[in-house]
């Protein structure tokens, strides 16, 4: 009689532990989804902060004068220092785009957030095409300072 009662208790304990495992797995899945959403939001906020920092750099009188000169007279009209500054600021933007690309590739950036960056990448590629492919006075083209994966993506998508 004791043995039969003990088996019933053991069976009940196994069922309870199975339920506890299922509840724990469900809780962990919920926490992972919540963590993923928080990570996506944080990544997007960091990328937007970087974009805003770059926008401030572009709004400076120094950069505005160089940008105007570039669009009016072309890259050849810029001094070495102006070309270097112009490419550094452009390269900073491309670095932000590359970070967004890899965050999207790894599932860290959500589709809506990536969509905003993706359309900007192609618009900017058209604008920066000259800097993308050609080196100028020992300043490497943007495609050489980007990863091969990102460079291939830009050239094949845009």
N, C-alpha and C positions, 0 to 999 in steps of 0.2 A: 504494500500500500504506500509506504513512504517513497519507494522508487518511482511509482506511477505519478505521485504528487510532485516529486522533484522534476520529472520530465516535463510536466505541464508548466511548472515555473520556468524551466530552462527555455521551453518553446516560447513562452510569453516574453521572456527577456530578450530572446533573439528577434522577435517581431518588433519589440520596442526599440532595440538598437538599430534595426533596419530602417524604421521610421525616422529615428534621430539622424541617421546618415543621409537620408533623402532630404530632410529638412535642412540639414547643414549644407548640402550641395546646392539646394535652391537658394539659400541665403548667400552663399559665396557667389553664385551666378548673378544674383541681384546686385551685390556689392561690386562685382567686376564691371557690370554695365554702368553703374553709377560712377565708378572710377574712370571708365573710358570716356564718359560724357564730360567729366571734370577735366581730364587730360586734353580732350579736344578743345574745350573752351580755353584752357590755359595756353595751349599752343597757339591758338588763333589770336589771343590777346597779346602774346609775346611778339608774334609776327606783325601785328598791327602797330605795336609800340615801335618796332624797328622801322616800319614804313613811315610812321609819323616823324621819327628822328631824321630819316632821310629827307622827308618833305621839308623839314626845317633847314637842312643843309642846302637844299635846292632853292629855298626862298631867300637865301643870303644874297646880298648885292654882288658879291664876288662871283658866285656861281651864275647868277642871272646874266651878268655881263658876258661871261664866257659862253653861256648857252645862246645868247642872242648873236654873238659873233660867229659861233659855229653854224647856226641856221642861216645867217645872212651870207657868210663868205666861205663856209666849208671848213673841214678839219685842217686843211693846209694853212689856213690863215692864223691858226692858234700857235702860240709859242709852246715850247716844250713843257714848261710849267703849267700852262693852261690845259694842254692835252692830258697831262698827267692828272691834274685835279679833276678834269672832266671825266676821265676814265675811272678814277677812284670812286667818284660819286655814282657813276653808272654801274661800276662793279659791285658797289655796296647794295644797290637795288637788285642786281642779278643774284647776289648771295642770299638775299631775302627770298627771292623767287625759288632758288634752289632748295632752301630749307623747307619751304612750303611743299615743293615737289616731293621731297623725301618723306615729309610728314604724311603726305597723302599716300605715297607708296606703302608706307608701313601701317596705314589705317589709323594714324593718330589725328589727322585732320579730316573733318567730315566732308561729305560731297558738296554741300552748299558752300562751305568755306573755300574748298579747293576750286570750285567753279569760278569764284571771284578772282582768285589768283591766276587761274588758267587763262581767262580772257585777257587779263593784263599782260601776261607773259607774251602772248602772240602780238598784241598791240605794240608792246615795247620792243619786241624783236624787229618789227618793221622799222621802228625809229632808230634802233641801235645797230642795224645791220652792218654799217661800215665799221663800227667798233667790234662787232661780234667776230668778224672774219679776218680783219687785218691788224697787223702790228704796226705801231708807229713809234719810231725813235726809241727802240728798246722797251717799249711798253707792250706787253703781250696782248693778243686779242682776248676778248672776254671768253670765247669758246675754249681757250687754253687754260684759263684759271677756273673753269667750271669742271665738274666731274664729267666723265665720258657719258654716263647714263643721262644726266640732265642735258648735256649738250646734244646728244642724239635725240632726246625727246623734243627739244625746242626745234631743231632743224627738221625733224620728220613730221611734227605736228603743225608747225606754224607756216 
